[in-house]
Amino acid sequence: MPIGFATEHQAFAESVAGFAARHASIEATRRSVDELSAGALPACWDALVGQGLTAVHLPEEYGGAGAGVLELAVAMEEAGRALLPGPYLAGVLTSSILARCAGPEAAKTLLPLFAEGAGGAVAVAPSLTARQTQVGWEISGAVEPVLGAVGARYLLLGARTDTGRDEQIWFVVGPGGKSTIDVEALDPVDLSRGVARVTTRGLEITASQVLTGVTTERVRDLAAVLAAAEAVGVARWCFETALAYVKIREQFGVAVGSFQAIKHKAANLFTRLQLATAAAWDAARAADDTADDADEQLSLAAAEAAVVCLPLAREIALDCITMLGGIGFTWEHDIHLYWRRALFLAQWLGPSGEWAGRLGRAAVTSADGGPTRRFDLELDEGDIAAFRADVAANLAEANALDEPARRQRLAGFGYVSPHYPKPYGIAAGPAQQVVVQQEFARIGLTQPSTIIGEFALPTIMSHGTDAQRDAYVPATLRGDIVWCQLFSEPGAGSDLASLTTRATKVDGGWRLNGQKVWNSKAHEAHFGICLARTDQDAPKHKGITYFIVDMSTPGIDVRPLKQSNGQSEFNEVYLDDVFVADDQVVGEVNAGWRIARTTLANERVMIAGGPGMQALGKLIADLGPNAVDTLESSLAARLGAYAAENFALRALTLRSTLQQLSGLNPGAASSVLKLAVTEHQRAVVTTRLDLIGPGATHTDGVGGDPITAYLSLPAVLLGGGTREIQLNVVAERILGLPRG
């Protein structure tokens, strides 16, 4: 899924891609690398301006399209994907800064010129020196690299003042001031556009020329936003190219994409690309934020994008080259041109560790009441105001009750699982589900969960009989029934269809014999959903039947399994001639595998959210209050990397919800979240131990909770399917790689 997933964004992206294919082919760029790297305008420039691509984000009153930075990010992603040559990024970055930060006079003077294609360039660091004079400032020094400076009509430059107050000023130099400036073209790593060193010699500017609204932080934030979008486009082209190649490249008589090592590499790259896309989207939407804390939100999201997207594009490009093999390392293959652009973007704004350090300090400050990134879901209240009022009133009524009456009332309202069809839920669509969740949170009431019932009930509602639905669904929602899942066996984990538990037909029902394992809640459950083999001669995915088992039936022996963390959350269950009546078969006999996939799909969606993304908060809490005052730079960078990843995960979750609200399929979001969240949780929990050091050799003090969290990681990593199996699923079902 690209940065822009709305219908209008997809149409715009297709338009930009079509323009690039017609006017800026990679073949044409190859023929012009000498001129382009020296800073010349590409042959497509006039057409690009005519297409309105330099004015997408500018106000209509200045000749722009009146769109936002998000729309510009959509264009930038396609520019990266097409390796659009020339100073497009430099120009739209300069005009974006002026549109956001410059005063009305500067905007009125300059923005119409940028809309018409006047070239602009910005130095992303205030490396010049400003000496105060009677009329203003005298500027001296040199700054590099300045993207697009050769041939730019306007330069946006920054300088540190000599006042001793650590001040910076920003100003625009137009054609009239160029006589005191040298622009020296450098030998760029990105051969498709120029980069330069800008040197000033006695440049004088008046106080009125200083753009007081422009700050170094805003310049770099907006640069990170647009660079991240372009980097995602570059990475997407590299991945698509490598993926297509491994599907057709044969070795040992088969496509190399059928090799598990290639599958896992492709699936990992895809997961990282989806996170980068979400981070770039998040940064772009933050740049369009108009709330009172808009600058703080942009600062956080820009750092997120700089940490997640910029180095990642460089590494994805290199990994894709290795997937291509030797041909990817040749000059004739286009991928090295993309790799070069990714390399430039990764280096342009300075080390990612500096961005991570900034974000890490912000994350620690947020724990002490400082700003944090918002991932609020805003709905059109005009369509749901009456519904929200009803939910609020009903929840207030339920909240006034004690348990179990409160839970029963919530179930009666349909708010335990509002997406369930009536009468069990309220058949809530995505927007209504969000409203219910928001109203629960608003009054501080925890929305009840049926836990394993979240897996069992959708299957019973979809495939069960009326009698089964009536018997189990309402009682579970009221909290009267607890479920367990009797699927996995000692010899059937990820390969669940290899199960050997037998169900033998007898008068009035079936006799079940076998062993199940890793069964959460089995020691507390009233009923279990169970898979057993009813046809021993059928292929392994056939001949399996889905049963509802009363856990109080004679012949069931539940034995808690003590885990490495000392707890007993799982069980092994022995079934010895356990009788299950015919009316407890869900769906058709021998059709259980197809039915069970409903349960497994629900498990992946549920496990992907929640606790894994909360681990960072516990790590920061371990540091104690006011920890930012003594935070070492290396730890700040480490925390910032986790915070950036955490933001990207939350952005991916929000994108998925918004897609559902728009009636779109969120696609691979649940699988990507499962893979990414578990690795994030593992890294964060391990860091908690690193920080405690010898204190984590015992559980008597501060090490207690981190030790338990670490020793609980296997359940996180294995639950819902092992990482390796999930990688296979992504590679084969989402990316279309052949089975081995």
C-alpha positions, -999 to 999 in steps of 0.1 A, spaced: 0 0 0 15 34 -10 15 65 11 -18 77 -3 -45 51 1 -76 72 -4 -92 69 -38 -83 105 -48 -47 99 -37 -44 67 -57 -57 85 -88 -32 114 -83 -3 89 -78 -13 72 -111 -13 106 -128 22 114 -116 34 79 -125 20 83 -160 36 117 -164 70 103 -154 66 74 -178 59 97 -207 83 126 -200 111 113 -177 119 77 -186 149 61 -169 165 57 -203 163 95 -208 178 100 -174 207 77 -181 215 96 -213 217 128 -194 235 119 -162 265 141 -169 243 172 -174 219 164 -146 247 157 -120 262 191 -130 229 207 -120 212 212 -154 174 211 -156 160 179 -171 142 180 -204 109 173 -187 110 204 -165 86 226 -185 62 197 -188 65 191 -151 56 227 -143 28 226 -168 14 196 -151 12 216 -119 36 194 -99 56 224 -86 24 240 -72 5 210 -57 9 222 -21 8 260 -27 -23 281 -18 -47 288 -47 -43 325 -43 -6 322 -53 -13 299 -83 -12 266 -65 -36 237 -63 -44 243 -26 -36 208 -16 -16 198 15 18 183 22 2 148 22 -7 153 -15 28 166 -21 42 134 -4 21 113 -28 38 131 -56 72 128 -40 68 90 -35 61 86 -73 90 109 -80 112 86 -61 97 55 -77 103 69 -112 137 84 -102 124 118 -115 155 138 -124 164 174 -116 156 198 -87 120 188 -80 126 180 -43 148 211 -38 122 234 -53 91 220 -36 109 219 -2 119 256 -6 84 266 -14 69 244 13 91 261 39 81 296 27 44 287 25 44 274 60 68 298 78 74 330 58 53 361 63 25 372 40 47 397 21 74 371 13 47 346 4 29 370 -19 62 379 -36 78 344 -39 52 317 -40 36 327 -74 71 324 -89 77 289 -74 43 279 -87 54 289 -122 86 268 -118 112 291 -105 140 270 -92 147 270 -55 172 254 -31 176 254 6 206 247 28 193 224 55 218 236 81 226 271 92 263 268 85 270 304 75 280 332 99 260 364 103 278 395 116 255 422 127 258 456 110 240 489 113 214 480 86 212 442 91 237 414 86 268 406 67 269 369 57 301 349 52 312 313 50 303 282 31 276 255 33 272 221 17 256 200 4 229 222 -11 206 202 -33 196 219 -65 216 250 -59 232 251 -94 207 270 -115 184 278 -87 168 312 -90 163 315 -52 184 302 -23 170 298 12 200 301 35 206 300 72 233 316 93 244 316 130 247 351 144 277 365 162 256 379 190 266 352 214 230 342 220 230 310 198 206 326 173 200 317 137 186 337 109 171 326 76 168 346 45 162 343 7 188 353 -18 174 361 -52 189 370 -85 200 404 -73 222 390 -45 240 363 -66 270 385 -73 283 379 -38 277 342 -38 296 313 -55 278 281 -63 302 253 -69 289 221 -83 301 190 -65 304 154 -78 271 139 -65 265 104 -55 230 108 -70 237 111 -107 202 123 -116 204 157 -99 230 183 -88 244 192 -54 266 222 -46 287 241 -22 275 277 -16 300 303 -5 292 338 4 316 368 1 304 399 20 267 392 13 247 420 29 211 416 39 188 441 56 168 433 88 136 433 67 150 404 46 152 381 76 123 356 75 115 356 112 90 327 109 116 303 95 135 282 120 162 256 116 139 230 131 111 237 107 135 236 77 149 203 87 115 188 97 99 196 63 131 183 46 127 150 65 90 148 56 96 151 18 128 132 18 111 103 36 83 102 10 108 101 -19 128 75 0 98 53 2 92 56 -35 128 46 -42 126 16 -19 93 5 -34 108 5 -69 137 -15 -57 115 -40 -39 91 -44 -68 120 -50 -92 137 -76 -70 104 -94 -63 96 -96 -100 130 -110 -107 130 -138 -81 97 -150 -95 112 -157 -129 149 -163 -122 156 -200 -121 183 -220 -105 183 -258 -99 153 -260 -122 130 -238 -101 124 -201 -95 147 -188 -68 117 -172 -52 106 -206 -41 137 -209 -18 127 -203 18 157 -180 24 146 -157 -5 110 -159 7 119 -148 42 142 -120 29 114 -107 7 88 -109 35 111 -91 59 118 -64 33 81 -60 26 74 -56 64 100 -29 67 87 -12 36 52 -11 50 65 4 83 85 31 63 54 39 43 33 43 74 60 66 89 62 87 58 24 90 58 24 100 94 50 127 89 31 141 59 -2 143 78 16 159 108 28 186 84 -8 194 75 -19 195 112 -34 229 122 -40 222 159 -24 243 186 4 218 191 10 214 153 47 223 155 53 198 183 35 171 164 55 178 132 88 177 152 80 143 165 67 128 133 95 143 112 121 126 135 101 94 132 103 96 94 140 105 94 148 75 117 126 49 100 126 59 63 159 74 53 184 47 64 159 20 56 156 30 19 194 27 16 195 -7 32 164 -20 12 181 -10 -20 212 -29 -11 193 -60 0 174 -59 -33 206 -57 -52 218 -89 -36 184 -105 -45 191 -96 -81 226 -113 -79 254 -102 -101 233 -83 -126 222 -59 -98 258 -49 -93 263 -38 -129 262 -3 -144 236 -15 -170 210 -23 -144 190 7 -132 189 -3 -95 223 13 -88 208 47 -98 180 42 -72 205 30 -47 226 61 -52 195 83 -46 187 64 -14 223 69 -3 220 106 -8 187 108 11 201 88 40 231 111 43 216 145 34 201 154 68 228 141 90 232 109 110 200 91 118 213 87 154 210 125 159 173 124 149 169 93 171 185 111 200 162 140 197 132 116 196 145 96 225 147 127 247 112 137 236 99 102 245 114 104 280 100 139 284 66 128 274 66 104 304 70 135 326 40 153 309 57 165 278 43 163 243 37 130 226 27 120 192 -11 119 187 -28 91 168 -63 103 174 -90 90 150 -112 119 140 -147 111 127 -173 131 109 -195 138 139 -224 150 117 -230 114 107 -226 98 141 -235 124 167 -268 108 176 -252 73 178 -224 87 200 -250 103 223 -269 70 226 -237 50 234 -226 76 260 -260 74 277 -260 36 277 -225 33 290 -232 58 318 -262 36 328 -241 5 328 -212 21 346 -234 29 375 -239 -8 382 -217 -33 400 -204 -65 385 -218 -89 372 -248 -67 364 -226 -42 346 -212 -69 322 -247 -82 316 -260 -48 307 -231 -41 284 -238 -74 267 -275 -65 264 -266 -32 247 -244 -51 223 -212 -33 233 -190 -63 243 -185 -71 206 -204 -43 187 -193 -56 153 -213 -88 158 -246 -90 140 -278 -83 160 -289 -95 185 -254 -104 197 -239 -70 188 -252 -40 170 -238 -48 136 -215 -18 140 -195 -7 110 -160 5 114 -170 41 124 -195 29 150 -169 5 164 -145 34 169 -172 55 186 -179 27 211 -142 23 218 -138 61 222 -167 63 246 -155 34 268 -121 52 270 -137 86 277 -154 74 309 -124 52 319 -144 19 315 -126 -11 301 -144 -27 272 -150 -64 281 -133 -91 262 -143 -127 257 -106 -136 253 -106 -170 235 -142 -163 227 -130 -137 203 -117 -166 183 -146 -190 189 -177 -169 185 -171 -156 149 -167 -192 138 -199 -203 157 -219 -174 143 -206 -181 107 -208 -219 106 -228 -230 136 -265 -240 140 -291 -217 154 -291 -238 186 -254 -234 189 -255 -197 185 -283 -193 210 -266 -215 235 -231 -201 234 -229 -165 220 -251 -146 245 -238 -164 275 -202 -158 264 -208 -121 259 -224 -119 294 -192 -135 308 -209 -167 319 -188 -189 295 -150 -190 293 -135 -207 262 -102 -225 254 -88 -235 221 -79 -272 216 -60 -270 183 -23 -274 187 -7 -308 195 28 -320 203 32 -330 166 10 -303 151 20 -267 159 25 -245 129 16 -274 107 -17 -277 124 -33 -299 97 -9 -327 109 -31 -332 140 -37 -368 151 -65 -365 177 -91 -389 165 -129 -386 166 -146 -420 162 -183 -421 153 -205 -437 179 -243 -437 185 -254 -401 190 -220 -385 186 -183 -390 186 -155 -403 209 -124 -381 210 -89 -395 218 -57 -375 217 -35 -349 233 -37 -311 229 -11 -286 241 -4 -249 246 -41 -244 255 -46 -210 272 -74 -208 298 -81 -246 295 -79 -249 333 -107 -223 337 -127 -229 305 -163 -242 304 -160 -251 267 -133 -256 241 -132 -254 204 -115 -286 192 -102 -300 159 -101 -337 155 -96 -361 126 -128 -379 116 -115 -395 84 -81 -412 88 -78 -419 50 -83 -384 37 -55 -359 29 -43 -341 60 -63 -309 52 -94 -330 47 -111 -353 71 -109 -328 100 -140 -318 120 -146 -288 143 -162 -297 177 -175 -278 207 -163 -297 238 -177 -294 273 -146 -292 294 -164 -309 323 -170 -341 303 -155 -373 318 -122 -383 302 -107 -348 300 -75 -343 320 -62 -307 321 -26 -303 332 -11 -269 337 23 -263 320 47 -244 342 65 -219 319 100 -205 321 86 -174 338 72 -195 366 36 -189 356 11 -214 342 -9 -197 315 -9 -227 292 -20 -263 296 -19 -297 280 -52 -314 277 -56 -352 274 -88 -365 257 -96 -401 267 -127 -414 251 -144 -381 255 -180 -381 242 -192 -352 221 -228 -352 208 -236 -348 172 -252 -314 178 -218 -301 190 -203 -304 156 -198 -270 140 -204 -270 103 -202 -302 82 -183 -333 92 -148 -333 76 -150 -296 68 -133 -285 99 -101 -271 84 -119 -246 62 -140 -236 92 -110 -233 115 -94 -207 92 -120 -183 105 -106 -188 140 -70 -185 129 -76 -153 109 -93 -138 140 -63 -148 161 -38 -130 139 -58 -98 139 -62 -98 177 -26 -106 187 -12 -79 164 -24 -51 186 -20 -39 221 6 -51 246 36 -52 222 33 -15 215 30 -7 252 64 -22 261 83 11 254 63 29 280 74 4 306 111 8 295 108 46 299 91 42 333 121 21 344 143 52 340 123 71 367 111 107 367 132 136 352 155 110 335 160 133 306 184 154 327 209 126 329 201 107 297 233 96 278 233 103 241 237 66 232 207 56 253 187 85 239 194 73 204 184 38 213 152 50 229 145 72 199 149 43 175 123 24 195 100 54 197 102 59 159 94 23 153 65 25 179 51 56 161 53 38 128 35 8 142 8 30 155 6 48 122 2 15 104 -26 6 128 -43 39 122 -40 36 84 -56 1 86 -85 15 106 -90 45 82 -90 21 53 -117 1 69 -137 33 76 -134 41 39 -146 7 28 -111 -3 17 -94 -36 24 -65 -30 48 -46 -58 30 -15 -71 47 -17 -49 78 -25 -76 103 3 -99 91 28 -70 90 18 -59 125 22 -94 139 57 -96 125 68 -61 134 52 -58 168 67 -90 182 102 -80 171 97 -45 185 86 -60 218 115 -83 219 140 -56 214 125 -32 240 121 -59 266 158 -69 261 169 -33 265 150 -32 299 174 -59 311 204 -42 296 197 -11 316 192 -29 349 224 -49 345 232 -70 376 199 -59 391 183 -84 367 200 -113 383 172 -116 409 136 -107 411 136 -91 446 140 -55 433 137 -36 401 144 -66 380 111 -84 388 89 -71 361 115 -69 333 126 -105 341 90 -117 339 85 -98 306 117 -113 291 109 -148 302 74 -144 287 88 -136 252 84 -171 238 46 -168 242 47 -135 223 70 -148 195 51 -181 190 15 -170 196 -6 -168 165 20 -186 144 58 -185 145 76 -157 128 90 -182 102 55 -194 93 42 -159 92 71 -150 68 61 -179 46 24 -167 47 34 -131 37 58 -144 9 33 -168 -7 -1 -153 -1 7 -116 -2 38 -114 -24 29 -143 -47 62 -162 -44 59 -198 -55 58 -227 -30 90 -246 -26 
